[in-house]
Amino acid sequence: MLVDLLALTLLRVQFAAAAGVLLVLALRVPVRRLVGPEAVYKLWRLAPVAALVSIFPSLSEALKAGAAAQPPERLLAVAMLTVWVVGVVGLAGLIALAERAFRARARAGLEGPAVMGVFCPRLVIPHDFAKRFDAAERELVLAHERAHMRRGDPRGNLIITACQVLGWLNPFVHLGAAIARLDQEIACDADVVALTPKARKRYAETLMKAHACTAASPLACAFGRHPLVARVRVLAGPGPVAAEGLTVTIAALTAVTILAVWTLTPRGLDVPPFRVPGGEARVFVDGVTPPPLSRHVEALAQ
């Protein structure tokens, strides 16, 4: 029963995560126009929230409404969980190797501009940084990377990568992770341009110059890593809105997502109640629970 429950929970979480990704993809453009790029990046919290909510009992399970799900074949459930665990371990190992190689290239001055490190972030500057960019461009690049550090984006990349590892078999998770990193860069671009509005054109030119610089690490925040056209197009849009409006928007959408997942998630397995072997115990008013009577009879008979 436990294996069947875990297998169905895994499927349930993956479907909920896919639904969360599709919801964010549908909301990205209108939210960016109405609220701003920062709200779009924070929208990606809805996908893991939907996945987490699906683990808990839904409305149909609380009301015992509808037919209960049928347990899968035991061998199928075991095979599903085994494949998932192997994939999680394998992808986590590949990411660790990619991160190690990125750090080695960064120490050699072959990576960057980027921010490296989740809990102690630091700037990564290539050896030809001064030759590739002039003084004004270097200031814009550094302002971008400092904005990543101030916003805590390396920790966000860690969460995105963890979601990819846990949902490695779900193509919607990988699609959402790629677009979430793009929205992270767009939000950071908007922050820098808001601080230096007169440098908007120069900032776009710097993006074009740095576009060939790529980062192989999924945990790093790189200046020229993501699609250029989308980032330059957003620079011509409105700036970020006030923090109060952003907070209200994200809180409202999060509440709607939780309510929708809780309401729409179908009924799962009917888990039988746990019973203590040896009969049912009686509870007295004073809270003392005696042992089952059958055991006393067997002891006297012996």
HELIX and SHEET records of a PDB file:
HELIX    1   1 LEU A    2  LEU A   34  1                                  33    
HELIX    2   2 PRO A   37  LEU A   43  1                                   7    
HELIX    3   3 LEU A   46  VAL A   53  1                                   8    
HELIX    4   4 LEU A   59  LEU A   63  1                                   5    
HELIX    5   5 ARG A   74  ARG A  107  1                                  34    
HELIX    6   6 PHE A  129  ARG A  132  1                                   4    
HELIX    7   7 ALA A  135  ARG A  151  1                                  17    
HELIX    8   8 ASP A  153  LEU A  166  1                                  14    
HELIX    9   9 PRO A  171  LEU A  195  1                                  25    
HELIX   10  10 PRO A  197  ALA A  199  5                                   3    
HELIX   11  11 ARG A  200  ALA A  210  1                                  11    
HELIX   12  12 LEU A  228  LEU A  235  1                                   8    
HELIX   13  13 ALA A  243  LEU A  264  1                                  22    
HELIX   14  14 LEU A  293  ALA A  301  1                                   9    
SHEET    1   A 3 ARG A 122  VAL A 124  0                                        
SHEET    2   A 3 ALA A 114  MET A 116 -1                                        
SHEET    3   A 3 CYS A 221  ALA A 222 -1                                        
END                                                                             
